[in-house]
Amino acid sequence: MRKVLVATEKPFAKVAVDGISGVFNENGYEMVLLENYKDPNDLIKAAADAEAMIVRSDLVTKEVIAAADKLRIVVRAGAGYDNIDLVSATDRNIAVMNTPGQNSNAVAELAIGMMVYMARNQFNGTSGTELRGKRLGVHACGNVGRNVARIALGLEMEVYGFDPFVERSAMEYAGMKCVASAEELFGICQYISLNIPANEQTIKSIDFKLLERMPRNATLVNTARKEVVDEDSLMKMFAERPDFKYISDIAPDCIDEISEKYPGRYFFTPKKMGAQTSEANINAGIAAARQIVGFFENDDRTYQVNI
């Protein structure tokens, strides 16, 4: 019987765990659950005899991989997979997969919700502004970006998109007006939604040169990764542009300085919670379970990211 470890420091909802368990029971797999752990050594110990793993934001380090002699596949229940050491996994011939699209609507709804919250002055009783008629720039137009565009269009925003890796026709089909560069996107849009992954090309790519191009009363929305925003540039933007606001579902390292100097111009969720809905929990968890079964039974590597 194949052993699958579901390791989630931030647990799945119970209904999601039940669904994941159901997939494995139907296929004769043993599922072991590790939840709410705080010590990384707990994950190392639990992974020792697992053939497969499902994780969320849990760190699958080289130490975890080294301890897991039988491990053949790790699935990140979500889109981003920078919490997994791809080099170590590839060296051990371990397949790493994600579950793209399963959390995208939840993340998009959070992005739009935070925009409404800030446009209405954090519901503090003062007169705010409306999103209708404002220009929104979607920076990266994958599953999350297209869902952001869909909701924004329903609010009658004017939506622009930039993504060199997505076909222009797909972006236009999603209702976006395509631009040729990030510089152009930032230069014309009062709101920018960041949906880019964190990698060598994107880390600290959102710098002052880009930010200062934004029109008056600019709002930057980050549901991607905190590392993509250069924090020195962010602080300079706060200092030089009193109209600028920043909202994110993960706080930057300079949160204390922002909160001290710029009250009312930022909002950060208590933890990264773009995918924190019951529906996203269920969708991503069950998708991960099915991908593991497909991998073992049919060598299905559709969502493998370390090919």
Rosetta blueprint (number, residue, H / E / L):
1 M L
2 R L
3 K E
4 V E
5 L E
6 V E
7 A E
8 T E
9 E L
10 K L
11 P L
12 F L
13 A L
14 K H
15 V H
16 A H
17 V H
18 D H
19 G H
20 I H
21 S H
22 G H
23 V H
24 F H
25 N H
26 E H
27 N L
28 G L
29 Y L
30 E E
31 M E
32 V E
33 L E
34 L E
35 E E
36 N L
37 Y L
38 K L
39 D L
40 P H
41 N H
42 D H
43 L H
44 I H
45 K H
46 A H
47 A L
48 A L
49 D L
50 A L
51 E L
52 A E
53 M E
54 I E
55 V E
56 R L
57 S L
58 D L
59 L L
60 V E
61 T L
62 K H
63 E H
64 V H
65 I H
66 A H
67 A H
68 A L
69 D L
70 K L
71 L L
72 R L
73 I E
74 V E
75 V E
76 R E
77 A L
78 G L
79 A L
80 G L
81 Y L
82 D L
83 N L
84 I E
85 D L
86 L H
87 V H
88 S H
89 A H
90 T H
91 D H
92 R L
93 N L
94 I L
95 A E
96 V E
97 M E
98 N E
99 T L
100 P L
101 G L
102 Q L
103 N L
104 S H
105 N H
106 A H
107 V H
108 A H
109 E H
110 L H
111 A H
112 I H
113 G H
114 M H
115 M H
116 V H
117 Y H
118 M H
119 A H
120 R L
121 N H
122 Q H
123 F H
124 N L
125 G L
126 T L
127 S L
128 G L
129 T L
130 E L
131 L L
132 R L
133 G L
134 K L
135 R E
136 L E
137 G E
138 V E
139 H E
140 A L
141 C L
142 G L
143 N H
144 V H
145 G H
146 R H
147 N H
148 V H
149 A H
150 R H
151 I H
152 A H
153 L H
154 G H
155 L L
156 E L
157 M L
158 E E
159 V E
160 Y E
161 G E
162 F E
163 D L
164 P L
165 F L
166 V L
167 E L
168 R H
169 S H
170 A H
171 M H
172 E H
173 Y H
174 A L
175 G L
176 M L
177 K E
178 C E
179 V L
180 A L
181 S L
182 A H
183 E H
184 E H
185 L H
186 F H
187 G H
188 I H
189 C L
190 Q L
191 Y E
192 I E
193 S E
194 L E
195 N L
196 I L
197 P L
198 A L
199 N L
200 E L
201 Q L
202 T L
203 I L
204 K L
205 S L
206 I E
207 D L
208 F H
209 K H
210 L H
211 L H
212 E L
213 R L
214 M L
215 P L
216 R L
217 N L
218 A L
219 T E
220 L E
221 V E
222 N E
223 T L
224 A L
225 R L
226 K H
227 E H
228 V H
229 V E
230 D L
231 E H
232 D H
233 S H
234 L H
235 M H
236 K H
237 M H
238 F H
239 A H
240 E H
241 R L
242 P L
243 D L
244 F L
245 K E
246 Y E
247 I E
248 S E
249 D L
250 I L
251 A L
252 P L
253 D L
254 C L
255 I H
256 D H
257 E H
258 I H
259 S H
260 E H
261 K H
262 Y L
263 P L
264 G L
265 R L
266 Y E
267 F E
268 F E
269 T L
270 P L
271 K L
272 K L
273 M L
274 G L
275 A L
276 Q L
277 T L
278 S H
279 E H
280 A H
281 N H
282 I H
283 N H
284 A H
285 G H
286 I H
287 A H
288 A H
289 A H
290 R H
291 Q H
292 I H
293 V H
294 G H
295 F H
296 F H
297 E H
298 N H
299 D L
300 D L
301 R L
302 T L
303 Y L
304 Q E
305 V L
306 N L
307 I L
